[in-house]
C-alpha cells in the first residue's frame, strides 16, 4: 500500500460522509437470515456505493492512518463499510505475509500488549518444499488472525521472483510457479481453516517496486499463462481463497484492477473463482472501470470513489446490475467471516506454542549451501561472532510485510542455549556499535522505500588476530533488508560492499592461518552475489529472514539439533548480469520506468540457466544435508502416456544422521513446434524424517496439463508427440535417476480465451535453432 498526496483532503472529505454504520436497525437484515438478493434489493444506491469502497482513513497519534476507521484493531490496514440497519457488519483487514501487522500497544496503555508472531518470510518457507509445514504454519497464523479480531489477512504474496533486485522478493515464494502455487495453496488452506479469509496478492505481474503504480508490464501470452498466472491458478483451484488483491501495475497496456479480461475472463470464467477481488491500497485510477472489470472492492476507499460510482449509475454509464453483482459478491464473503458470526475473539492466541512452531519451521527451511570437510554441525564450542546481524538479526522485510514482534532472539542468545560460548569482548563491541548507530533514530511505523542498513564496524587486523587466538571458530553474519516501495541495488546490496569484503577476507585469513573454520550465515531477504567470496568460507548457511526465533533456529542447524533439509526455490547467479531479467529490469527509463518488456519470456530462473548453459553459483533446488540419500528403483507406470502417468522411486538414508530429503521431478519435453526449456519442474515431495538405513517410496502422478506447454497459435495447452524424459534428483543440476516415456501423438488440452494480448511486438528470447 502507499499514501498519495491527497491524504489530507481525503480524510477531511471522509469526515463529512454518511455514517450508515451508526444507523439503527429498522428491519430484518443479513444477520437475521435474510437472503442476499433481498438485502441488495433493499439497499439504497448510496449504501451500495459505500459497500464497494472501504471506509477510508482516520487520524492516529502519528498522523493519517490508512484504514482502521472503526478502531477495533489499531494498525489494521482497512475495513469494509458497515450498514447496521441491514445487519451488515464491517470487516477488518490486516497486513501481511510475515505475520499480523498491527499496533502492539493501544490507548497509550503499556501494561498490556497485542504482539503477533513474526513468521519466517515466504522465501524461507518455500525453501522447505514442504506443503504440510506450510499448512501447519497457516493454521497457527490464522488462529492469531481470528483471535485478534481480524477477518481477512492480506496474504500470501505470490508474485514470481523474476529478478534478484525486486525489493519484495522476501514476501514471495519462488522463481517457479509450481512451487509458488503449491506453497500458497497450503498456506491458504491452513489460514482459512480458522474461518478467516485471505487476500492473495498481487494479481498479477507485480514483479518490481520501481514505479509500481504506473509501470506497464509487457509480456507474451505464453509467459503470462505458463509463468506469471500459473501460481495464482494453482492457488485458486486448490484452496479457494476468499479474496484476491489486484496489483498496482498495468499489464499489456491496462491497469490490472480495470482489466475485465484478467479479473473476469481468466479469474472467474476460466478458473471459476467465486470470491472478492479487491484493489491494492489506492490501486488503479478509474473506479467505474474497476467496477465493470469485476474489481468488487476498492481499498482503502475514498469519498470521491463513492461519488463517481453514484454519478455513473445515475448517468447510465455504469449498469446498476454490475454494481449489484459486486455487492452480492462482497456480502457472500462477509457472511463467512468472524465479524458476521459475532465471534468473541480473545486477544489471547497461544503465542508460546506459535513461537515454537516458528522456530521449527525456520530451522527446517534453512538451506546449507556449502559445508567443506563437514565443518557443520559445529563441534567446537568457543566461537567469535562477527557482523551486525549476528547481534541484531533481520527477522523480516519492511513495509506492509513487516510484523511487530514481541522479541527477537539474537545469535548469541541462540548459541548460548545450544551450549556454545561466544567471545564477550566482540559481543560488547558490536552491541555498543549498534546502539550508537541507532541512537536518536526512532523506529518508524512503516518503512516505504529504500532501507538504509547499519554500517559494519571497522575491525583492525589486531582485533581479528586476537579473536582468532582466543576462539575456535568464526561465524560471520551478512545481513540484508529491503521491502515495499523500492527495489534493491547491485553495489553494496546484491554485492558485498568494500568494508564487508575486507572484513571477510581478514577474518578468513586469520582463522584459517590457525586451522580454524569460518562459517558465513546469510540473513537476507533476497538473492545476493556469493561467487567472489564463497571460497573464503568453509560453510555457508542460508537462513534468509527467519522470524522472531532467528537465533534459536540458526543455532538448531549449526549444532545439528536440526539436520538441514531446505532447498533453494530460487537460483543464485554467479553475477547479477547472469539473471535473464537484468537486461530490462526495472524497465525504461531506468530511474522512472513507464514500461518493462519481459524479453526473457518463459526463461525465468533455472529455465534460463539450464537451457542456455549459464552456470549459476547455486542452482535451483540445491541444498546440502548432514546425511546422504540414495535414489533408486525409478519406474513409470507405462512406457507411453495416455491420460496420466505414475512415477515411483525409493529414497534411502545412506548416512549416519536422521534427516529428510526433497525429491524433485523435472521433465525434458520435445520441442518440435514450440520453444521449450531444457527442463521444467513438474512435481516435488519431501520425505518423512528417515533414520539411517531407512527408505521411503515416493509417488508422483503426471497429468496432461503437467506435460503441456501453452500454444498461442491455438490458444490451448498442447503436448507434442515424441520422447519425454523424466529426471528425478536432489537439485536441478543433481539428477539421480531418469526414465523415458513416449507420446505417440500430439494431445491438445484445455482451451482458453484469446485475452491479455500484448499491444506491441516483443523480441522474445528463444532456444530455437
C-alpha positions in Angstrom: 0.0 0.0 0.0 1.1 3.6 -0.3 -0.2 7.0 0.7 -0.6 9.5 -2.1 -0.6 13.3 -2.0 -4.3 13.6 -1.4 -4.3 12.1 2.1 -5.3 15.2 4.0 -8.0 16.1 1.5 -9.4 12.6 1.6 -9.5 12.5 5.4 -11.3 15.8 5.6 -13.8 14.8 3.0 -14.4 11.5 4.7 -15.3 13.2 7.9 -18.3 14.8 6.1 -19.6 11.5 4.6 -22.6 9.5 5.7 -22.3 7.2 8.7 -24.6 4.3 7.9 -22.8 2.1 10.4 -24.4 4.2 13.1 -27.9 3.9 11.8 -30.4 2.0 13.9 -31.8 -1.4 12.8 -35.2 -0.8 11.3 -35.9 -4.1 9.6 -34.6 -7.7 9.5 -31.2 -7.8 7.8 -28.4 -10.1 6.7 -27.7 -11.2 10.3 -31.3 -12.3 10.6 -31.0 -14.8 7.7 -32.5 -12.5 5.1 -31.2 -13.6 1.7 -28.6 -11.7 -0.1 -30.8 -10.9 -3.1 -33.4 -9.4 -0.8 -30.7 -7.4 1.0 -29.4 -6.0 -2.2 -32.9 -5.1 -3.4 -33.4 -3.2 -0.1 -30.2 -1.1 -0.3 -30.0 2.4 -1.4 -27.7 3.4 -4.2 -25.5 5.3 -1.7 -25.3 2.2 0.5 -24.2 0.0 -2.4 -21.6 2.5 -3.5 -20.3 2.7 0.1 -20.1 -1.1 0.4 -17.9 -1.5 -2.7 -15.4 1.0 -1.2 -13.5 0.8 2.0 -14.0 3.1 5.0 -11.1 5.3 4.1 -8.7 6.5 6.8 -8.6 8.4 10.1 -6.1 10.4 12.1 -3.9 8.4 14.5 -1.5 9.7 17.1 1.3 9.9 14.5 -0.7 11.2 11.5 -3.1 9.8 8.9 -3.7 6.1 9.4 -4.8 4.0 6.3 -7.9 2.0 7.0 -8.5 1.2 10.7 -11.6 3.5 10.5 -13.6 1.8 13.2 -10.7 1.4 15.6 -11.3 -2.2 16.5 -7.8 -3.3 15.6 -5.4 -0.3 15.7 -2.9 -0.6 13.0 -5.0 -2.8 10.7 -5.0 -2.0 7.0 -8.7 -1.3 6.5 -12.3 -2.1 7.0 -15.4 -2.7 4.9 -18.3 -0.4 5.3 -20.9 -1.5 7.9 -24.7 -0.9 7.5 -26.3 -1.5 10.8 -29.9 -1.2 9.6 -29.3 -4.2 7.3 -27.3 -6.3 9.7 -24.1 -5.9 7.6 -21.1 -5.6 9.8 -17.8 -4.0 8.9 -14.9 -6.4 8.5 -11.3 -6.0 9.4 -8.3 -6.4 7.1 -4.7 -6.5 8.2 -1.3 -7.0 6.7 0.6 -9.2 5.8 2.6 -12.2 4.7 5.1 -12.4 7.5 2.6 -12.1 10.4 -0.1 -9.7 11.5 0.9 -6.0 11.2 -0.9 -4.1 13.9 -0.2 -1.8 16.8 1.4 -3.7 19.7 0.0 -1.2 22.3 -3.3 0.6 22.4 -4.6 3.8 24.0 -1.2 4.5 25.5 -1.5 1.5 27.8 1.9 -0.1 28.2 0.6 -2.7 30.7 -0.8 -4.9 28.0 0.4 -5.8 24.6 -1.0 -7.1 21.3 2.0 -8.7 19.7 1.8 -11.2 16.9 4.2 -13.9 15.8 6.8 -12.9 13.2 6.9 -15.9 11.0 9.7 -16.9 8.6 9.5 -14.9 5.4 7.8 -16.7 2.5 11.1 -17.3 0.6 12.4 -19.2 3.6 9.2 -21.2 4.0 9.2 -22.1 0.3 12.8 -23.4 0.8 11.2 -26.2 2.9 9.5 -27.6 -0.2 7.0 -28.9 2.5 3.4 -28.2 1.9 2.4 -29.9 5.1 4.6 -27.5 7.0 3.1 -24.5 5.2 -0.4 -25.7 6.1 0.6 -26.1 9.8 2.0 -22.6 9.8 -1.1 -21.3 8.1 -3.3 -22.9 10.8 -1.4 -21.2 13.6 -1.1 -17.9 11.7 -4.9 -18.0 11.1 -5.6 -18.6 14.7 -3.9 -15.3 15.6 -5.8 -13.6 12.8 -9.1 -14.8 14.3 -8.2 -14.3 18.0 -7.1 -10.7 17.3 -10.4 -9.8 15.8 -9.3 -9.7 12.1 -11.4 -11.2 9.3 -9.0 -11.1 6.3 -5.2 -11.2 6.3 -3.7 -9.6 3.3 -1.5 -12.6 2.3 0.0 -14.6 0.9 2.1 -12.7 -1.6 3.0 -14.9 -4.5 4.4 -13.0 -7.4 7.2 -14.6 -9.3 10.8 -13.7 -8.2 11.6 -12.6 -11.7 14.8 -10.6 -10.8 17.0 -10.7 -7.7 16.7 -7.0 -7.1 12.9 -6.9 -6.5 12.5 -5.3 -3.1 9.6 -7.5 -2.1 11.0 -10.9 -3.1 11.1 -11.9 0.6 7.3 -11.8 0.5 7.1 -14.1 -2.5 7.9 -17.8 -2.6 9.9 -18.7 -5.7 11.0 -18.1 -9.3 8.9 -21.1 -10.2 5.1 -21.1 -10.4 4.7 -24.7 -9.3 6.4 -24.0 -6.0 4.7 -20.7 -5.6 1.2 -22.1 -6.3 1.5 -25.2 -4.1 3.1 -23.3 -1.2 0.5 -20.6 -1.3 -2.4 -23.1 -1.6 -1.1 -25.0 1.5 -0.8 -21.7 3.5 -4.3 -20.6 2.4 -5.9 -23.9 3.4 -4.3 -23.5 6.8 -5.3 -19.9 7.3 -8.9 -20.3 6.1 -9.5 -23.4 8.3 -10.0 -20.9 11.1 -12.9 -19.3 9.3 -10.9 -16.3 8.4 -10.2 -15.2 4.8 -7.0 -14.4 2.8 -6.3 -11.9 0.1 -3.9 -13.5 -2.4 -1.7 -10.8 -3.9 -0.7 -9.1 -6.2 -2.7 -10.2 -9.2 -0.8 -10.0 -11.5 2.8 -9.4 -12.6 3.8 -7.1 -9.8 7.4 -8.2 -10.0 9.1 -4.9 -9.1 8.6 -2.0 -6.8 10.1 0.7 -9.0 7.2 2.9 -10.3 4.9 0.0 -9.4 1.8 2.2 -9.6 2.3 3.2 -13.3 4.7 0.8 -15.0 3.3 -1.1 -17.9 4.4 -4.8 -17.9 4.6 -6.1 -21.4 4.8 -9.9 -21.9 3.7 -12.7 -24.2 0.6 -14.7 -23.7 2.7 -17.8 -23.1 4.9 -16.2 -20.4 1.8 -14.9 -18.7 0.0 -18.3 -18.8 3.0 -20.5 -18.0 4.9 -18.4 -15.5 3.1 -15.3 -14.1 -0.5 -16.6 -13.8 0.2 -20.3 -13.2 0.9 -20.0 -9.5 -2.3 -18.0 -8.9 -4.2 -20.5 -10.9 -2.9 -23.4 -8.7 -3.8 -21.5 -5.5 -7.3 -20.6 -6.7 -8.2 -24.1 -7.8 -6.6 -25.9 -4.9 -7.5 -23.7 -1.9 -10.5 -21.4 -2.8 -9.2 -18.1 -1.4 -12.0 -15.8 -0.3 -10.4 -12.7 -1.8 -7.7 -11.8 -4.3 -5.9 -8.4 -4.5 -5.3 -6.8 -7.9 -1.9 -5.3 -8.4 -0.9 -1.7 -9.0 0.8 -2.1 -12.4 -0.5 -2.1 -15.9 -0.4 -5.4 -17.8 -0.1 -5.2 -21.6 -1.5 -1.6 -21.6 -4.2 -1.7 -18.9 -4.3 -1.4 -15.2 -4.9 -4.8 -13.7 -7.7 -3.5 -11.4 -9.5 -2.2 -14.5 -8.9 -5.2 -16.7 -12.1 -7.3 -17.5 -10.0 -10.0 -19.3 -7.8 -10.6 -16.3 -10.4 -10.3 -13.5 -13.4 -11.8 -15.2 -12.5 -13.8 -18.3 -9.5 -15.6 -16.7 -10.1 -15.5 -13.0 -13.9 -16.1 -12.9 -14.8 -17.7 -16.2 -11.8 -19.9 -16.7 -10.7 -20.6 -13.1 -14.2 -20.4 -11.5 -13.1 -18.0 -8.7 -16.2 -17.0 -6.7 -14.8 -14.6 -4.1 -14.0 -10.9 -3.9 -11.4 -9.1 -5.9 -10.1 -6.0 -4.0 -7.6 -3.4 -5.1 -4.3 -2.9 -3.6 -4.4 0.3 -1.5 -5.2 3.2 -3.8 -4.6 1.0 -6.9 -5.9 1.9 -10.3 -7.3 5.2 -11.5 -11.0 4.8 -12.6 -13.5 3.4 -10.0 -16.2 2.9 -12.7 -13.8 0.9 -14.9 -12.8 -1.2 -11.8 -16.5 -2.0 -11.1 -17.0 -3.1 -14.7 -13.9 -5.2 -14.7 -15.0 -7.2 -11.7 -12.8 -5.5 -9.1 -15.5 -5.7 -6.5 -14.0 -3.7 -3.6 -11.9 -0.5 -3.7 -9.5 -0.1 -0.8 -9.0 1.7 1.4 -11.9 3.7 -0.1 -12.4 7.4 -0.7 -15.5 9.6 -0.8 -14.6 10.6 -4.4 -14.8 7.0 -5.5 -18.2 6.7 -3.8 -19.5 9.8 -5.6 -18.1 8.7 -9.0 -19.9 5.4 -8.7 -23.2 7.0 -7.8 -22.9 9.5 -10.6 -22.1 6.8 -13.1 -25.2 4.8 -12.2 -27.4 7.9 -12.3 -26.0 8.9 -15.7 -26.3 5.4 -17.1 -22.5 4.9 -17.7 -22.5 2.1 -15.0 -25.2 -0.5 -15.1 -26.8 -0.9 -11.7 -26.7 -4.7 -12.4 -22.9 -4.6 -12.4 -22.9 -2.7 -9.1 -25.4 -5.2 -7.6 -23.2 -8.1 -8.8 -20.2 -6.7 -6.9 -22.3 -6.0 -3.8 -23.6 -9.6 -3.8 -20.0 -11.0 -4.0 -19.0 -8.8 -1.1 -22.0 -9.9 1.0 -21.4 -13.5 0.2 -17.9 -13.3 1.6 -18.8 -11.1 4.6 -21.4 -13.8 5.6 -18.5 -16.3 6.0 -16.3 -14.2 8.3 -15.8 -13.9 12.1 -17.3 -10.4 12.3 -20.5 -11.6 10.7 -20.6 -14.5 13.2 -20.1 -12.1 16.0 -17.1 -14.2 17.1 -16.0 -13.3 20.6 -12.3 -13.0 19.9 -10.0 -13.5 22.9 -7.0 -11.3 22.0 -5.0 -14.2 23.6 -3.7 -16.6 20.9 -1.2 -19.2 22.1 1.9 -17.2 21.2 4.3 -19.5 23.0 3.1 -22.5 21.0 3.3 -20.5 17.8 6.9 -19.3 18.6 7.9 -23.0 19.0 6.4 -23.7 15.6 8.0 -20.6 14.1 11.4 -21.8 15.3 11.0 -25.3 14.0 9.7 -24.1 10.6 12.6 -21.7 10.2 15.2 -24.3 11.0 13.5 -26.9 8.8 13.6 -24.5 5.9 17.2 -23.2 6.0 19.5 -24.1 3.1 23.0 -25.4 3.7 24.8 -24.0 0.6 28.3 -25.2 1.4 29.9 -27.5 4.0 33.6 -28.2 3.3 35.2 -31.0 5.4 31.9 -31.4 7.2 32.6 -28.4 9.4 28.9 -28.4 10.3 27.4 -29.4 12.6 29.8 -27.3 14.7 31.7 -29.4 17.1 33.9 -26.7 18.8 32.2 -24.6 21.5 34.1 -21.3 21.7 33.1 -19.0 18.8 33.7 -15.5 17.6 30.6 -13.8 16.1 31.1 -11.0 13.5 28.6 -8.9 11.6 25.9 -6.6 12.9 23.2 -9.1 12.0 24.7 -11.7 14.4 23.6 -9.4 17.3 20.7 -7.5 15.6 19.1 -10.1 13.3 16.8 -9.1 10.5 13.7 -11.2 11.1 11.7 -9.9 8.1 11.4 -7.3 5.4 9.9 -3.8 5.6 6.7 -2.2 4.6 3.3 -4.0 4.8 5.3 -7.3 5.0 6.8 -6.3 8.4 5.5 -7.5 11.8 5.8 -6.0 15.3 7.4 -8.9 17.1 7.4 -9.1 20.9 11.0 -10.1 20.9 13.9 -11.2 18.6 16.3 -14.0 19.6 19.9 -13.0 18.6 22.5 -15.5 17.5 24.5 -15.2 20.8 21.3 -16.0 22.7 20.6 -19.0 20.5 24.2 -20.3 20.6 24.3 -19.9 24.4 21.2 -22.0 24.8 22.7 -24.6 22.4 25.8 -24.9 24.7 28.2 -22.6 22.9 30.2 -19.8 24.3 30.7 -16.5 22.4 33.5 -14.0 22.5 32.3 -11.5 25.1 34.7 -8.8 24.0 33.4 -8.8 20.4 29.9 -9.0 21.7 30.3 -5.9 23.8 31.9 -4.0 21.0 29.2 -4.9 18.5 26.3 -4.1 20.8 27.8 -0.7 21.6 28.4 0.0 18.0 24.8 -0.9 17.0 23.4 1.2 19.9 25.4 4.2 18.8 24.2 4.0 15.2 20.6 3.6 16.3 20.7 6.4 18.9 18.2 9.1 18.3 16.6 7.2 15.5 13.0 6.2 16.5 11.7 3.1 14.9 9.4 4.1 12.1 5.8 2.8 11.9 6.1 1.7 8.3 9.1 1.9 6.1 8.3 2.5 2.5 11.2 2.9 0.1 15.0 2.1 0.3 16.3 0.6 3.5 19.5 2.0 5.0 21.5 -0.7 6.6 23.7 -0.1 9.6 27.4 0.2 8.6 29.7 -2.6 9.8 32.3 -1.6 12.3 35.9 -1.3 11.1 37.9 -4.0 12.9 41.6 -3.8 13.0 43.9 -6.7 12.0 45.0 -6.8 15.6 41.4 -7.3 16.8 40.7 -10.0 14.3 44.0 -11.8 15.1 43.2 -11.7 18.8 39.8 -13.2 18.1 41.5 -16.0 16.1 43.8 -16.7 19.0 41.0 -16.8 21.6 38.2 -18.6 19.7 37.8 -22.0 17.9 35.7 -20.8 15.0 34.5 -17.6 13.3 30.8 -17.1 12.4 30.1 -14.1 10.2 26.6 -13.0 9.6 25.8 -11.0 6.4 22.6 -9.0 6.7 20.4 -7.5 4.0 16.9 -5.9 4.2 14.5 -4.4 1.7 10.8 -4.1 1.2 7.9 -2.2 -0.2 8.3 0.9 -2.3 11.8 0.4 -3.6 13.9 -2.2 -5.4 17.4 -3.2 -4.4 20.7 -2.0 -5.8 23.6 -4.0 -7.2 26.5 -2.3 -5.4 26.6 -2.7 -1.7 23.4 -4.8 -1.7 23.5 -7.6 -4.2 27.3 -7.5 -3.9 29.1 -7.0 -0.6 30.4 -3.6 0.0 34.1 -2.9 0.3 34.1 -3.0 4.1 32.2 -6.3 4.2 34.6 -7.8 1.7 37.7 -6.6 3.6 36.2 -7.9 6.9 35.5 -11.3 5.4 38.9 -11.5 3.8 40.8 -10.6 7.0 38.7 -12.9 9.2 39.2 -15.8 6.8 42.9 -15.3 6.6 43.4 -15.0 10.4 41.3 -18.0 11.3 42.5 -20.3 8.5 46.1 -19.5 9.4 45.4 -21.2 12.7 43.5 -24.1 11.1 40.2 -22.8 12.5 36.9 -22.8 10.4 35.0 -19.9 9.1 31.2 -20.1 8.8 29.0 -17.5 7.0 25.3 -17.0 7.8 23.2 -15.3 5.2 20.5 -13.3 6.9 19.0 -11.9 3.8 15.6 -11.3 2.1 16.7 -11.7 -1.5 19.4 -13.3 -3.5 22.9 -11.9 -3.2 26.2 -12.5 -5.0 28.4 -15.2 -3.4 30.9 -16.1 -6.1 33.5 -13.5 -5.3 33.8 -14.5 -1.6 32.4 -18.0 -1.0 35.9 -19.6 -1.2 36.8 -17.7 1.9 34.2 -19.7 3.9 34.2 -23.3 4.9 30.5 -23.4 5.4 27.6 -21.2 4.3 24.1 -21.4 5.8 21.3 -19.5 4.1 19.0 -18.5 6.9 17.0 -16.0 4.8 14.9 -13.9 7.3 13.9 -16.4 9.9 11.3 -14.6 12.1 11.4 -13.8 15.8 13.2 -17.0 16.9 16.0 -16.3 14.4 19.0 -17.0 16.8 17.5 -20.2 18.2 16.6 -21.6 14.7 20.1 -20.9 13.3 21.7 -22.4 16.4 19.5 -25.5 15.9 21.0 -26.1 12.5 24.6 -25.1 13.4 24.5 -27.5 16.4 22.9 -30.4 14.5 19.8 -30.4 16.5 18.0 -30.0 13.2 19.5 -31.6 10.1 19.2 -29.0 7.3 16.7 -30.1 4.6 15.9 -26.8 2.8 16.5 -26.5 -0.9 16.7 -23.3 -3.0 13.4 -22.2 -4.5 15.3 -19.5 -6.4 18.6 -19.5 -8.3 21.8 -17.8 -7.1 23.6 -16.5 -10.2 27.4 -16.1 -10.4 26.9 -12.4 -11.1 23.9 -10.2 -11.4 24.2 -9.8 -15.1 23.6 -13.5 -15.5 20.0 -13.0 -14.4 17.8 -13.2 -17.5 15.7 -10.2 -16.5 18.7 -8.0 -15.7 18.8 -6.7 -19.3 15.4 -4.9 -18.8 14.9 -4.6 -15.1 13.2 -2.4 -13.9 12.3 -1.0 -17.4 12.8 2.2 -19.3 13.8 4.8 -18.4 15.6 3.1 -15.5 15.1 5.9 -13.0 11.3 6.1 -13.5 10.3 3.3 -15.9 7.0 3.6 -17.7 7.3 0.2 -19.4 9.2 -3.0 -18.8 9.3 -5.6 -21.5 9.7 -9.2 -20.5 12.0 -10.2 -23.3 13.3 -13.3 -21.4 9.7 -14.6 -21.9 9.3 -18.1 -20.3 13.0 -18.3 -19.5 12.8 -17.3 -15.9 15.3 -18.5 -13.3 16.5 -22.1 -13.7 14.7 -22.4 -17.1 17.1 -19.9 -18.4 20.3 -21.2 -16.8 19.8 -24.8 -17.8 18.6 -24.0 -21.3 21.4 -21.6 -22.3 24.2 -23.2 -20.4 24.8 -20.4 -17.9 26.3 -21.8 -14.8 24.9 -20.4 -11.5 26.6 -20.0 -8.2 24.0 -22.3 -6.6 21.4 -24.0 -8.7 17.6 -24.1 -8.2 16.8 -26.9 -5.8 20.3 -27.0 -4.3 20.7 -27.8 -0.6 23.1 -29.9 1.4 22.4 -32.2 4.4 24.3 -33.7 7.3 23.4 -37.1 5.9 23.1 -38.6 2.4 20.4 -40.2 0.3 20.3 -42.8 -2.4 17.8 -42.6 -5.3 16.8 -45.9 -6.8 14.1 -48.0 -8.5 12.7 -45.2 -10.6 9.8 -46.7 -12.6 7.0 -45.4 -14.8 3.5 -47.0 -14.9 3.7 -47.1 -18.7 6.2 -46.5 -21.5 3.5 -44.4 -23.2 1.4 -41.5 -21.9 -2.4 -41.7 -22.2 -4.5 -39.9 -19.6 -1.9 -39.8 -16.8 1.4 -41.4 -15.8 2.5 -42.7 -12.4 6.2 -42.3 -11.3 7.6 -44.1 -8.3 11.1 -44.3 -6.8 12.7 -45.2 -3.5 14.7 -42.8 -1.3 17.1 -44.3 1.3 19.0 -42.5 4.0 22.6 -43.9 3.5 24.2 -41.6 6.0 24.6 -41.7 9.8 22.2 -38.9 10.7 18.5 -38.8 10.7 17.2 -36.4 8.0 14.7 -35.5 5.3 15.2 -35.2 1.5 13.4 -33.1 -1.0 12.7 -35.1 -4.2 12.4 -33.0 -7.4 10.9 -34.3 -10.6 11.8 -32.4 -13.8 10.7 -33.1 -17.3 12.5 -32.6 -20.6 9.9 -32.4 -23.4 10.2 -32.5 -27.2 10.4 -29.1 -28.9 9.5 -29.6 -32.5 6.8 -26.9 -32.9 7.3 -24.5 -30.0 10.2 -23.4 -27.8 10.8 -25.5 -24.7 13.2 -25.0 -21.7 15.7 -27.8 -21.2 14.0 -28.9 -18.0 10.9 -27.8 -16.0 9.9 -28.7 -12.5 6.7 -30.8 -12.7 6.4 -32.3 -9.2 8.1 -32.5 -5.8 7.8 -34.2 -2.5 9.6 -34.3 0.9 10.3 -37.5 2.7 9.4 -38.2 6.3 12.2 -38.0 8.8 14.3 -41.0 7.9 16.5 -42.8 10.3 19.9 -44.0 8.9 19.2 -47.0 6.6 15.5 -46.4 6.3 13.7 -45.9 3.0 10.6 -44.3 1.7 8.7 -44.8 -1.6 7.8 -41.6 -3.3 4.9 -41.5 -5.8 4.1 -38.8 -8.4 1.2 -38.6 -10.9 1.7 -36.6 -14.1 -1.4 -35.4 -15.9 -1.8 -33.9 -19.4 -1.5 -30.3 -18.1 1.8 -31.2 -16.4 3.4 -32.3 -19.7 1.9 -29.5 -21.8 3.0 -26.1 -22.9 0.8 -23.1 -23.9 0.5 -22.8 -27.7 -0.5 -19.2 -28.5 -1.5 -20.2 -32.1 -4.2 -22.4 -30.8 -5.0 -20.7 -27.5 -4.7 -24.1 -25.8 -2.4 -26.2 -23.8 -0.6 -28.7 -26.0 1.7 -31.7 -25.6 3.9 -32.5 -28.6 4.4 -36.1 -29.8 7.8 -37.6 -29.1 10.0 -38.7 -26.2 9.7 -37.2 -22.8 12.5 -37.7 -20.2 11.6 -37.8 -16.5 14.5 -36.5 -14.4 14.4 -37.0 -10.7 17.0 -35.6 -8.4 18.2 -33.7 -5.4 18.6 -30.4 -7.4 18.1 -29.1 -10.9 21.8 -29.8 -11.5 21.9 -33.0 -9.5 19.7 -35.5 -11.4 20.0 -39.0 -9.9 17.5 -41.1 -12.0 16.0 -40.8 -15.4 13.3 -42.6 -17.4 11.7 -42.1 -20.8 8.1 -42.3 -22.0 6.6 -41.8 -25.4 3.6 -39.7 -26.5 2.6 -41.4 -29.8 0.5 -38.4 -31.0 0.1 -34.8 -30.2 -2.5 -34.1 -27.5 -4.5 -30.8 -27.0 -5.7 -30.0 -23.6 -7.6 -27.1 -22.1 -8.5 -24.3 -24.5 -8.7 -20.7 -23.2 -9.8 -17.3 -24.3 -7.5 -15.1 -26.5 -7.1 -12.3 -23.9 -4.4 -10.0 -22.5 -2.6 -9.9 -25.8 0.5 -7.7 -25.9 0.0 -4.5 -27.9 3.4 -4.5 -29.4 6.0 -6.9 -30.8 8.3 -8.5 -28.2 11.8 -9.6 -29.1 11.4 -12.8 -27.1 14.4 -14.9 -26.0 14.3 -18.2 -27.9 16.0 -21.5 -27.9 15.0 -22.3 -31.5 17.9 -23.3 -33.7 
